[in-house]
Amino acid sequence: MHFKHPEILYFLFLLIVPILVHLFQLRRFKKEYFTNVRLLKQLSIQTRKSSKIKKWLLLGCRMLLLTCLILAFAQPFFDTNSSTNNSNGTYIILDNSFSMQAKGKKGELLKRAIQDLLEQTPENKPFSLLTNSEEYWDTDIKSIQNTLQNLKYSASPFQLGTIITRLKSHQSAFKKNIIIITDAVGLDSKPLKNSDKNDTHYFIIPKAEQKNNASIDSVFIHQTLDDFYEITVSLSRFGTNNKPIPIALYNNNKLIAKTITPIDNKNKSINFTIPKQAFHGYVSIIDNGLPYDNTFYFSIPKTKKINVISIGEPEKSNFLSRIYTSDEFNFNNFSIYSLDYNSIDKQDAIVLNELDEIPQALQTTLKSFVAKGGNLIVIPSAKTVIPDMNSFLMNFGNIQFKSLNSTEKLITKIHFNHPLFNGVFENKITNFQYPKTKVSFLISSSNPAVLSYEDQSTFLSSIPTNVANVAVFAAPINSINSNFQLSPLIVPTFYKMAQNNQNQGVNSQIIGNSKPYLIDASLSKDAVLTIKGVEEQFIPLQQILDNKVQMVFNDYPKQDGNYTIFNKKEPIGNVSFNYKRSESDLSNVNESAISDYKITESIASVFDSLQTNQTGNQIWKWFLIFALLFLLSEMAIIRFVK
């Protein structure tokens, strides 16, 4: 027999109390002899004997009553003989996302949860532990103690469905007891509904004391001047605290700007002006919320000229030479007959300017060009063969030319929120001189339009790929068919279409994003690029593409910060990494999603419940029943025994 609360057995020493009471009641009677009272003397002796028996019975009932009551509270149990119960698997899912940085009554939620696990998990209890990105199967608290104490926050958000899937892959013939420790920020309980009905889920929801938080969401170049960049820092506020917060800008760990700003609304933008040169630094704020989203790392590459070629008739490309000027671009125009195919890989952007037909060899070359990070701009000819054009465009995405329309139409809609126009317009302009086209194609595309006609049909569409963009016009824009060349819209539109943000804008990667990253580098067959930071270095997945290298970072690095790309020992570029800002809103707690499941206060209560379920737990009830019987017996003795 074992006891769940053995410390209560110390109260058995209280059994001495009824014994002492009984001894005080057994007082000796002094004998006195009287004449002629023999009958009375005999009755007195009989009464005294009856009283002594009654007192012994009361003593026995009281001691048994007190003993049973103490044993009931100590909750005795026997180990169950059921092999099924003994084999139930215990699985602990621990949320180590950044929202667990919030402070509760006893400190950071994650650190407190780890401390409770170390203190309250039985030493001989086997279990498996799963975090956002790690898993430890069939271990115990002693074996995993150092791992828990050194557990870091994960850049991966807490996705219960993903973790449940990992748990299911660890097959077991027995039911599972699943303990989920999470603050329930953004929690989705739908995956639990698909889990095995025999599984039992226990939720422990640590709560943050205050849910105010401020975060830096993004940094981008708002405007490019002759000698300066005007960058915009986007901030978000969660909660009710709108006190001013300090914000500072650092380049190579050197402070270059600092200010204090209130965040009056949910979103706020702050502008800084920095020299137009390479930048490798970060912007940071100070608030009392989560630390992980207070710093945003970013890089701006050294300014270099963008290589652009136009393929088409020279007289139709004169307007491009006025946009792609020699101070920022290396621009050239070639006819389809004079084009050097070997020069295509050296370009950053290519304009197909009203080609009646695109040769198959050029189509193949352009497909490879876009895959390597080159931007492509397609301006159709009025003589374009629609099936041939559609066959070519299918290489890049879901966009198709339909019929040719000879109706004159006005270009009236600018989609200011499109990424192509990011940082171009300070205000949304609705009243401007609308350009027009005489002949146009009807375009069907799943991608949002950049510019639209008055009938809401698309004039300019953009197909984003992993590393580049393909822009497609719906109409020829030569001076005979359109006056778009005279519109102020043409300069920012073509300027932005030629730029690749990866090479010209703010460079900032999200940890966990599998989007490819391209860098100019000529490597030998067996050479690899290495990425190094202050505390971490790694070799990403990479593929050599002629004079470029395509890299995929996936879940690396583990630590946000500024990193340098090395070809052997030579630095060839900078890249910055940040955590995804998915955990910043601490008010997004979804406890209602788990209202149908067991919610407990501590890990100790969960293990007590598991121990109760896996052992013979009815014994204490019998002791309580015996205690009541002895109480009734005592009352009957007092009432009926003379």
C-alpha positions as CSV (number, residue, x, y, z in Angstrom):
1,M,0.0,0.0,0.0
2,H,1.2,3.5,-0.8
3,F,-0.1,6.9,0.2
4,K,-0.6,9.9,-2.0
5,H,-0.2,12.3,1.0
6,P,2.0,10.3,3.4
7,E,2.7,13.5,5.5
8,I,-0.9,13.3,6.9
9,L,0.0,10.1,8.7
10,Y,1.8,12.2,11.3
11,F,-1.6,13.0,12.6
12,L,-1.9,9.4,13.9
13,F,-0.1,10.8,17.0
14,L,-3.4,12.4,17.8
15,L,-4.6,8.9,18.9
16,I,-3.0,9.6,22.2
17,V,-5.7,12.1,23.0
18,P,-8.7,9.7,23.4
19,I,-6.4,7.4,25.4
20,L,-5.5,10.2,27.8
21,V,-9.2,11.2,28.1
22,H,-10.1,7.6,28.9
23,L,-7.4,7.2,31.6
24,F,-8.6,10.3,33.3
25,Q,-12.1,8.8,33.4
26,L,-10.9,5.6,35.1
27,R,-10.7,7.0,38.6
28,R,-10.5,4.6,41.6
29,F,-13.5,4.6,44.0
30,K,-12.8,4.7,47.7
31,K,-14.7,2.0,49.6
32,E,-17.0,3.0,52.5
33,Y,-18.9,0.3,54.5
34,F,-22.4,0.9,55.9
35,T,-24.5,-1.5,58.0
36,N,-27.7,-3.1,56.6
37,V,-27.0,-1.9,52.9
38,R,-25.7,-5.2,51.4
39,L,-28.3,-5.0,48.5
40,L,-27.3,-1.4,47.6
41,K,-23.7,-2.3,47.6
42,Q,-24.2,-5.1,45.1
43,L,-26.1,-2.8,42.7
44,S,-23.4,-0.2,42.9
45,I,-20.7,-2.8,41.9
46,Q,-22.8,-3.9,39.0
47,T,-23.3,-0.3,37.8
48,R,-19.5,0.4,38.0
49,K,-18.7,-2.7,35.9
50,S,-21.3,-1.7,33.2
51,S,-19.8,1.8,33.0
52,K,-16.2,0.5,32.6
53,I,-17.3,-1.6,29.6
54,K,-19.1,1.4,28.0
55,K,-15.9,3.5,28.3
56,W,-13.7,0.8,26.7
57,L,-16.2,0.6,23.8
58,L,-16.2,4.4,23.4
59,L,-12.4,4.4,23.4
60,G,-12.2,1.7,20.7
61,C,-14.8,3.5,18.5
62,R,-13.1,6.9,18.8
63,M,-9.6,5.5,18.1
64,L,-10.8,3.6,15.1
65,L,-12.9,6.7,13.9
66,L,-9.8,8.9,14.1
67,T,-7.5,6.3,12.4
68,C,-9.9,5.8,9.5
69,L,-10.4,9.5,9.0
70,I,-6.6,10.1,8.9
71,L,-6.0,7.2,6.5
72,A,-8.8,8.5,4.3
73,F,-7.2,12.0,4.0
74,A,-3.8,10.3,3.3
75,Q,-5.4,8.6,0.3
76,P,-3.9,5.1,0.3
77,F,-3.7,3.2,-3.0
78,F,-2.3,0.0,-4.4
79,D,-0.5,-0.2,-7.7
80,T,-3.0,-1.4,-10.3
81,N,-2.4,-4.7,-11.9
82,S,-3.8,-3.4,-15.3
83,S,-1.0,-3.5,-17.8
84,T,-3.0,-1.1,-20.1
85,N,-3.1,1.6,-17.4
86,N,0.6,1.2,-16.6
87,S,1.5,1.5,-20.3
88,N,-0.4,4.8,-21.0
89,G,2.0,7.2,-22.6
90,T,2.5,10.6,-21.2
91,Y,3.4,13.4,-23.7
92,I,4.2,16.9,-22.7
93,I,3.8,19.6,-25.4
94,L,5.7,22.8,-24.2
95,D,5.1,26.0,-26.1
96,N,8.4,27.9,-26.3
97,S,7.3,30.5,-28.8
98,F,8.2,34.2,-28.1
99,S,4.8,35.0,-26.6
100,M,6.0,32.9,-23.6
101,Q,8.5,35.7,-22.9
102,A,5.6,37.6,-21.3
103,K,5.9,38.0,-17.5
104,G,3.5,36.3,-15.1
105,K,3.3,36.5,-11.3
106,K,6.5,34.5,-11.0
107,G,8.5,35.7,-14.0
108,E,8.7,34.8,-17.6
109,L,6.0,32.2,-18.5
110,L,8.4,29.8,-20.2
111,K,11.0,29.8,-17.5
112,R,8.3,29.4,-14.8
113,A,6.8,26.4,-16.7
114,I,10.2,24.8,-17.0
115,Q,10.8,25.3,-13.3
116,D,7.5,23.7,-12.4
117,L,8.3,20.7,-14.6
118,L,11.6,20.2,-12.9
119,E,10.1,20.5,-9.4
120,Q,6.8,18.7,-9.8
121,T,7.4,15.9,-12.3
122,P,7.9,12.6,-10.5
123,E,11.5,11.4,-11.0
124,N,10.5,7.9,-12.1
125,K,7.8,9.0,-14.4
126,P,8.7,8.3,-18.1
127,F,7.3,10.8,-20.7
128,S,8.1,12.4,-24.1
129,L,8.6,16.1,-24.5
130,L,7.7,18.1,-27.7
131,T,8.4,21.8,-28.2
132,N,7.8,24.0,-31.2
133,S,10.7,22.6,-33.1
134,E,12.3,19.8,-30.9
135,E,11.2,16.4,-29.6
136,Y,12.6,14.1,-26.9
137,W,11.1,10.7,-26.9
138,D,10.9,8.3,-23.9
139,T,12.9,10.2,-21.4
140,D,12.5,11.2,-17.7
141,I,12.9,14.5,-15.8
142,K,16.5,13.6,-14.6
143,S,17.7,12.8,-18.1
144,I,16.2,15.9,-19.7
145,Q,17.0,18.4,-16.8
146,N,19.9,20.1,-18.5
147,T,18.1,20.3,-21.8
148,L,15.1,22.0,-20.2
149,Q,17.3,24.5,-18.3
150,N,19.0,25.5,-21.5
151,L,15.8,25.5,-23.7
152,K,15.6,28.7,-25.8
153,Y,12.7,30.4,-27.4
154,S,11.8,29.1,-30.9
155,A,11.5,31.2,-34.0
156,S,8.7,28.8,-35.1
157,P,5.2,29.9,-33.9
158,F,3.2,27.5,-31.7
159,Q,1.2,25.4,-34.2
160,L,-0.6,22.7,-32.2
161,G,-1.7,20.9,-35.4
162,T,1.9,20.4,-36.5
163,I,3.0,19.2,-33.1
164,I,0.0,16.7,-32.9
165,T,1.0,15.4,-36.3
166,R,4.6,14.8,-35.1
167,L,3.2,13.1,-32.0
168,K,1.0,10.8,-34.1
169,S,4.0,9.8,-36.2
170,H,5.4,8.3,-33.0
171,Q,3.2,5.2,-33.0
172,S,2.0,3.6,-29.8
173,A,-0.4,0.8,-29.1
174,F,-1.7,2.5,-25.9
175,K,-3.7,5.6,-25.2
176,K,-1.9,8.9,-24.8
177,N,-2.1,11.4,-21.9
178,I,-1.2,14.7,-23.6
179,I,-0.2,17.6,-21.4
180,I,-0.2,20.9,-23.3
181,I,1.5,23.9,-21.7
182,T,0.8,27.1,-23.6
183,D,-0.3,30.7,-23.1
184,A,-3.0,30.0,-25.8
185,V,-1.9,33.0,-27.9
186,G,-3.4,32.3,-31.4
187,L,-4.3,28.8,-30.3
188,D,-6.2,26.6,-32.8
189,S,-7.8,23.6,-31.2
190,K,-9.2,22.1,-34.4
191,P,-6.3,19.5,-34.7
192,L,-7.4,18.1,-31.3
193,K,-10.8,17.1,-32.8
194,N,-9.0,14.9,-35.3
195,S,-7.0,13.1,-32.6
196,D,-7.7,9.7,-31.2
197,K,-10.8,9.7,-29.0
198,N,-9.0,7.5,-26.4
199,D,-6.4,10.2,-25.9
200,T,-6.8,12.5,-22.9
201,H,-5.7,16.2,-23.1
202,Y,-4.8,18.4,-20.2
203,F,-4.2,22.1,-20.7
204,I,-2.1,24.3,-18.5
205,I,-2.5,28.0,-19.4
206,P,0.0,30.3,-17.7
207,K,-1.2,33.9,-17.8
208,A,0.6,37.2,-18.5
209,E,0.1,39.9,-16.0
210,Q,0.1,42.7,-18.6
211,K,-0.5,42.5,-22.3
212,N,0.8,45.8,-23.5
213,N,3.5,45.4,-26.2
214,A,5.1,47.4,-29.0
215,S,6.9,45.9,-32.0
216,I,8.9,46.8,-35.0
217,D,7.2,45.2,-38.0
218,S,9.3,46.2,-41.0
219,V,11.8,48.7,-42.5
220,F,11.8,49.8,-46.2
221,I,13.2,52.6,-48.4
222,H,10.5,55.2,-48.6
223,Q,12.4,57.5,-51.0
224,T,15.7,57.5,-52.8
225,L,17.4,60.9,-53.1
226,D,20.6,61.9,-54.8
227,D,22.8,61.3,-51.7
228,F,20.4,59.9,-49.2
229,Y,17.9,57.2,-48.4
230,E,14.7,58.0,-46.6
231,I,13.8,54.8,-44.8
232,T,10.5,54.1,-43.0
233,V,10.2,52.1,-39.8
234,S,6.8,50.6,-39.3
235,L,5.7,50.1,-35.6
236,S,2.7,48.4,-34.1
237,R,1.1,48.8,-30.6
238,F,-0.9,46.2,-28.8
239,G,-2.8,47.0,-25.6
240,T,-3.7,50.3,-24.1
241,N,-0.3,51.8,-23.3
242,N,0.4,54.7,-25.6
243,K,3.4,56.2,-23.7
244,P,6.2,57.5,-25.9
245,I,9.0,55.0,-26.6
246,P,12.6,55.6,-27.5
247,I,13.7,54.4,-31.0
248,A,17.3,54.2,-32.2
249,L,19.1,53.4,-35.5
250,Y,22.5,51.7,-35.6
251,N,24.8,51.0,-38.5
252,N,27.6,48.5,-37.7
253,N,26.7,48.8,-34.0
254,K,27.3,52.6,-34.2
255,L,24.4,54.9,-33.2
256,I,23.5,57.2,-36.0
257,A,20.0,58.4,-35.1
258,K,17.7,58.5,-32.0
259,T,14.3,59.9,-31.2
260,I,11.3,59.4,-28.9
261,T,7.9,58.8,-30.4
262,P,4.4,58.1,-29.1
263,I,2.3,55.3,-30.8
264,D,-1.0,57.0,-30.8
265,N,-2.7,54.5,-33.1
266,K,-2.3,50.8,-33.6
267,N,0.2,51.5,-36.3
268,K,2.9,54.1,-36.6
269,S,5.6,55.0,-39.2
270,I,8.8,56.8,-38.4
271,N,11.2,58.1,-41.1
272,F,15.0,58.4,-40.9
273,T,17.4,59.8,-43.5
274,I,20.7,58.0,-43.9
275,P,23.6,58.3,-46.4
276,K,23.1,56.6,-49.7
277,Q,25.7,53.9,-49.1
278,A,25.9,50.3,-47.8
279,F,24.1,49.7,-44.5
280,H,24.4,46.8,-42.1
281,G,22.7,47.5,-38.9
282,Y,19.4,47.6,-37.0
283,V,16.7,49.7,-35.5
284,S,15.6,49.1,-31.9
285,I,13.0,50.3,-29.4
286,I,12.6,50.0,-25.6
287,D,9.3,48.9,-24.1
288,N,8.0,46.8,-21.2
289,G,6.5,44.1,-23.4
290,L,8.1,41.2,-25.3
291,P,11.9,41.6,-26.0
292,Y,12.0,39.6,-29.2
293,D,10.2,42.1,-31.5
294,N,12.1,45.2,-30.2
295,T,14.9,44.9,-32.7
296,F,14.7,44.8,-36.5
297,Y,17.9,43.9,-38.4
298,F,18.4,45.0,-42.0
299,S,21.0,45.6,-44.7
300,I,21.1,47.8,-47.7
301,P,23.7,46.7,-50.4
302,K,26.2,49.1,-51.9
303,T,24.6,51.0,-54.8
304,K,25.5,49.7,-58.2
305,K,24.1,50.3,-61.7
306,I,21.3,48.1,-62.8
307,N,21.8,46.4,-66.1
308,V,18.7,46.6,-68.4
309,I,18.3,45.7,-72.0
310,S,15.3,46.2,-74.3
311,I,14.5,43.8,-77.1
312,G,12.6,45.4,-79.9
313,E,12.6,48.1,-82.5
314,P,14.9,51.0,-81.5
315,E,12.3,53.7,-82.4
316,K,9.9,52.1,-80.0
317,S,12.4,52.1,-77.2
318,N,13.5,55.7,-77.1
319,F,11.3,56.4,-74.0
320,L,13.1,53.7,-72.0
321,S,16.5,55.4,-72.5
322,R,15.0,58.5,-70.8
323,I,13.9,56.5,-67.8
324,Y,16.9,54.2,-67.5
325,T,19.5,57.0,-67.3
326,S,23.3,56.4,-67.2
327,D,23.7,57.5,-63.6
328,E,21.7,54.5,-62.3
329,F,21.4,52.1,-65.2
330,N,23.4,50.4,-67.9
331,F,20.7,50.4,-70.6
332,N,21.0,49.0,-74.1
333,N,18.5,48.2,-76.8
334,F,18.8,45.3,-79.3
335,S,16.6,44.1,-82.1
336,I,15.6,40.5,-82.1
337,Y,18.1,39.8,-84.8
338,S,21.1,41.5,-83.2
339,L,20.5,40.1,-79.7
340,D,23.5,38.4,-78.0
341,Y,22.0,35.6,-76.0
342,N,25.1,35.2,-73.9
343,S,24.6,38.7,-72.5
344,I,21.2,37.9,-71.0
345,D,22.5,36.3,-67.9
346,K,24.4,39.5,-67.0
347,Q,21.2,41.6,-67.0
348,D,19.1,42.6,-64.0
349,A,16.0,43.3,-66.1
350,I,14.8,42.7,-69.7
351,V,12.0,44.5,-71.6
352,L,10.3,42.6,-74.4
353,N,9.1,45.6,-76.3
354,E,6.3,44.8,-78.7
355,L,7.7,41.7,-80.3
356,D,5.3,40.2,-82.9
357,E,6.8,36.8,-82.1
358,I,9.1,35.5,-79.4
359,P,11.4,32.8,-80.7
360,Q,11.5,29.5,-78.8
361,A,15.2,29.8,-78.0
362,L,14.5,33.2,-76.5
363,Q,11.6,31.8,-74.5
364,T,13.8,29.1,-73.0
365,T,16.5,31.6,-72.2
366,L,14.1,34.0,-70.5
367,K,12.6,31.2,-68.4
368,S,16.1,30.5,-67.1
369,F,16.8,34.2,-66.7
370,V,13.7,34.7,-64.4
371,A,14.5,31.6,-62.4
372,K,17.9,33.1,-61.6
373,G,16.4,36.3,-60.3
374,G,16.0,38.5,-63.4
375,N,13.0,40.8,-63.8
376,L,11.0,40.6,-67.0
377,I,8.8,43.2,-68.5
378,V,6.4,42.1,-71.4
379,I,4.8,44.8,-73.6
380,P,2.7,43.0,-76.3
381,S,2.4,43.9,-79.9
382,A,-1.0,44.4,-81.5
383,K,0.0,41.5,-83.8
384,T,0.8,39.1,-81.0
385,V,-0.5,35.6,-81.5
386,I,-2.5,34.9,-78.4
387,P,-1.9,31.1,-78.1
388,D,1.8,31.6,-78.5
389,M,1.9,34.4,-75.9
390,N,-0.1,32.3,-73.5
391,S,2.2,29.4,-73.9
392,F,5.1,31.7,-73.1
393,L,3.5,33.3,-70.0
394,M,2.6,29.9,-68.5
395,N,6.2,29.5,-67.7
396,F,5.8,32.2,-65.0
397,G,2.4,31.9,-63.6
398,N,-1.4,31.9,-64.0
399,I,-1.9,34.7,-66.6
400,Q,-3.6,34.5,-70.0
401,F,-4.4,36.8,-72.9
402,K,-8.0,36.6,-74.1
403,S,-9.4,38.6,-77.0
404,L,-8.1,41.8,-78.6
405,N,-10.3,44.8,-77.9
406,S,-10.4,47.8,-80.3
407,T,-12.3,50.0,-77.9
408,E,-10.4,53.1,-76.5
409,K,-10.1,52.8,-72.7
410,L,-8.8,55.1,-70.0
411,I,-6.3,53.9,-67.4
412,T,-8.0,55.3,-64.2
413,K,-7.0,53.1,-61.3
414,I,-3.7,53.0,-59.4
415,H,-3.4,50.1,-56.9
416,F,-1.4,52.0,-54.3
417,N,-1.1,48.9,-52.0
418,H,0.6,46.8,-54.7
419,P,4.2,46.0,-53.7
420,L,5.5,47.5,-56.9
421,F,4.4,51.0,-55.7
422,N,5.7,50.5,-52.2
423,G,7.2,53.8,-51.1
424,V,6.4,55.6,-54.4
425,F,3.4,57.7,-53.5
426,E,3.1,59.8,-50.4
427,N,-0.6,60.3,-50.9
428,K,-3.3,58.4,-52.8
429,I,-4.0,60.3,-56.0
430,T,-7.4,59.9,-57.5
431,N,-7.7,62.9,-59.8
432,F,-5.0,62.9,-62.5
433,Q,-4.8,63.0,-66.2
434,Y,-5.8,59.6,-67.3
435,P,-3.7,57.9,-70.0
436,K,-5.5,55.9,-72.6
437,T,-5.0,53.0,-75.1
438,K,-6.8,52.4,-78.4
439,V,-6.2,48.7,-78.7
440,S,-5.8,46.3,-75.8
441,F,-6.0,42.7,-74.8
442,L,-8.3,41.3,-72.2
443,I,-6.1,39.7,-69.5
444,S,-7.1,37.0,-67.1
445,S,-4.9,36.6,-64.1
446,S,-5.0,35.4,-60.5
447,N,-2.6,38.1,-59.5
448,P,-3.8,41.6,-58.4
449,A,-3.5,44.3,-61.0
450,V,-1.0,47.2,-60.7
451,L,-2.9,49.5,-63.0
452,S,-6.5,49.1,-64.2
453,Y,-8.8,50.5,-66.8
454,E,-12.0,52.4,-66.1
455,D,-14.0,49.1,-66.6
456,Q,-11.9,47.4,-63.9
457,S,-10.0,45.3,-66.4
458,T,-6.2,45.0,-66.1
459,F,-3.8,47.2,-67.8
460,L,-0.7,46.1,-66.0
461,S,-0.3,42.9,-64.0
462,S,2.7,41.6,-62.0
463,I,3.6,38.0,-61.4
464,P,5.8,37.6,-58.4
465,T,8.2,34.6,-58.4
466,N,10.4,33.4,-55.6
467,V,13.3,35.7,-56.6
468,A,12.0,38.0,-59.3
469,N,8.9,39.6,-61.0
470,V,7.3,39.4,-64.4
471,A,5.3,42.4,-65.4
472,V,2.8,42.1,-68.2
473,F,1.1,45.0,-70.0
474,A,-2.3,44.5,-71.7
475,A,-1.7,46.8,-74.6
476,P,1.1,48.2,-76.7
477,I,2.3,51.6,-75.3
478,N,3.9,53.1,-78.4
479,S,2.9,56.7,-79.2
480,I,0.4,55.6,-81.9
481,N,-1.6,53.3,-79.7
482,S,-1.3,55.1,-76.3
483,N,-0.3,58.3,-74.6
484,F,1.0,56.3,-71.6
485,Q,4.6,57.4,-72.5
486,L,3.5,61.0,-71.7
487,S,2.0,60.1,-68.4
488,P,3.9,60.8,-65.1
489,L,3.0,57.3,-64.1
490,I,5.5,55.8,-66.6
491,V,8.6,56.8,-64.8
492,P,8.0,55.2,-61.3
493,T,6.3,52.2,-62.9
494,F,9.2,51.2,-65.2
495,Y,11.8,52.3,-62.6
496,K,10.4,50.0,-60.0
497,M,9.8,47.1,-62.5
498,A,13.6,47.1,-63.2
499,Q,14.6,47.0,-59.6
500,N,15.1,43.8,-57.7
501,N,14.5,44.6,-54.0
502,Q,16.9,41.8,-53.0
503,N,19.7,43.7,-54.8
504,Q,18.6,47.3,-54.5
505,G,16.3,47.7,-51.5
506,V,16.2,46.7,-47.8
507,N,17.5,43.2,-47.3
508,S,15.8,41.4,-44.4
509,Q,14.9,37.7,-44.3
510,I,12.4,36.1,-42.0
511,I,13.7,33.1,-40.1
512,G,11.8,30.0,-41.2
513,N,11.0,31.3,-44.6
514,S,12.0,29.0,-47.4
515,K,12.1,31.7,-50.1
516,P,15.3,31.5,-52.2
517,Y,17.9,34.1,-51.9
518,L,20.3,35.0,-54.8
519,I,23.7,36.5,-54.6
520,D,26.2,37.3,-57.3
521,A,29.1,34.9,-57.0
522,S,31.2,32.7,-59.3
523,L,32.0,29.4,-57.5
524,S,33.9,26.3,-58.5
525,K,32.0,23.1,-58.6
526,D,32.8,21.9,-55.0
527,A,32.9,25.4,-53.4
528,V,30.2,26.5,-50.9
529,L,29.2,29.7,-49.3
530,T,29.2,30.1,-45.5
531,I,27.1,32.5,-43.5
532,K,28.6,33.8,-40.3
533,G,27.2,35.9,-37.5
534,V,28.5,37.0,-34.1
535,E,27.2,33.8,-32.3
536,E,26.3,31.5,-35.1
537,Q,27.5,30.3,-38.5
538,F,26.0,27.8,-40.9
539,I,26.1,26.5,-44.5
540,P,22.7,26.9,-46.2
541,L,21.3,24.8,-49.0
542,Q,22.7,26.3,-52.2
543,Q,22.7,25.9,-55.9
544,I,25.2,27.4,-58.4
545,L,23.5,29.2,-61.2
546,D,26.3,30.4,-63.6
547,N,27.4,33.7,-62.1
548,K,25.0,33.5,-59.2
549,V,24.3,31.3,-56.2
550,Q,20.8,30.5,-55.0
551,M,20.5,29.8,-51.3
552,V,17.6,28.5,-49.1
553,F,17.8,29.2,-45.4
554,N,14.7,27.3,-44.0
555,D,15.0,27.3,-40.2
556,Y,18.5,28.8,-40.1
557,P,19.8,30.7,-38.4
558,K,18.3,30.1,-34.9
559,Q,19.3,33.6,-33.7
560,D,18.2,36.9,-35.4
561,G,20.9,39.4,-36.3
562,N,23.2,40.7,-39.0
563,Y,25.3,38.1,-40.9
564,T,28.0,38.1,-43.5
565,I,28.2,35.8,-46.5
566,F,31.7,34.3,-47.1
567,N,33.2,32.6,-50.1
568,K,36.0,30.8,-48.3
569,K,37.5,33.6,-46.3
570,E,36.3,36.5,-48.5
571,P,33.1,38.4,-47.5
572,I,30.9,38.8,-50.6
573,G,27.7,40.2,-49.1
574,N,25.6,40.9,-46.1
575,V,22.2,39.5,-45.1
576,S,20.0,40.1,-42.1
577,F,17.5,37.8,-40.3
578,N,14.5,38.6,-38.1
579,Y,11.9,36.6,-36.2
580,K,8.4,36.4,-37.7
581,R,6.2,38.9,-35.9
582,S,3.3,36.5,-35.2
583,E,3.5,36.4,-31.4
584,S,3.4,40.1,-30.6
585,D,-0.3,40.4,-29.8
586,L,-0.6,39.1,-26.3
587,S,-4.3,39.8,-26.2
588,N,-4.9,37.2,-28.9
589,V,-5.6,34.5,-26.3
590,N,-8.0,31.9,-27.5
591,E,-9.1,30.0,-24.3
592,S,-12.6,29.4,-25.7
593,A,-11.1,27.0,-28.2
594,I,-10.2,24.6,-25.4
595,S,-13.3,25.0,-23.2
596,D,-14.2,21.4,-23.9
597,Y,-10.9,20.1,-22.5
598,K,-9.5,19.7,-19.0
599,I,-7.8,22.9,-17.9
600,T,-5.6,22.6,-14.7
601,E,-3.6,25.0,-12.7
602,S,-0.3,23.2,-12.4
603,I,1.8,20.3,-13.6
604,A,1.5,18.8,-10.1
605,S,-2.3,18.5,-10.3
606,V,-2.0,16.8,-13.7
607,F,0.4,14.1,-12.4
608,D,-1.8,13.6,-9.3
609,S,-4.7,13.1,-11.7
610,L,-2.7,10.7,-13.8
611,Q,-1.5,8.8,-10.7
612,T,-5.1,8.5,-9.5
613,N,-6.3,7.2,-12.9
614,Q,-3.5,4.6,-13.1
615,T,-3.8,3.2,-9.5
616,G,-6.4,1.6,-7.3
617,N,-8.0,4.8,-6.0
618,Q,-11.1,3.6,-4.2
619,I,-9.5,2.6,-0.8
620,W,-9.8,6.1,0.8
621,K,-13.6,6.0,0.2
622,W,-13.8,2.7,2.2
623,F,-11.9,4.3,5.1
624,L,-14.2,7.2,5.0
625,I,-17.2,4.8,5.1
626,F,-15.7,3.0,8.1
627,A,-15.1,6.3,9.9
628,L,-18.8,7.1,9.5
629,L,-19.8,3.7,10.8
630,F,-17.6,4.1,13.9
631,L,-19.1,7.5,14.4
632,L,-22.6,6.0,14.3
633,S,-21.4,3.2,16.6
634,E,-20.1,5.7,19.2
635,M,-23.4,7.6,19.1
636,A,-25.3,4.3,19.6
637,I,-23.1,3.3,22.5
638,I,-23.7,6.6,24.2
639,R,-27.4,6.4,23.7
640,F,-28.2,2.8,24.5
641,V,-25.5,1.3,26.6
642,K,-26.0,2.1,30.3
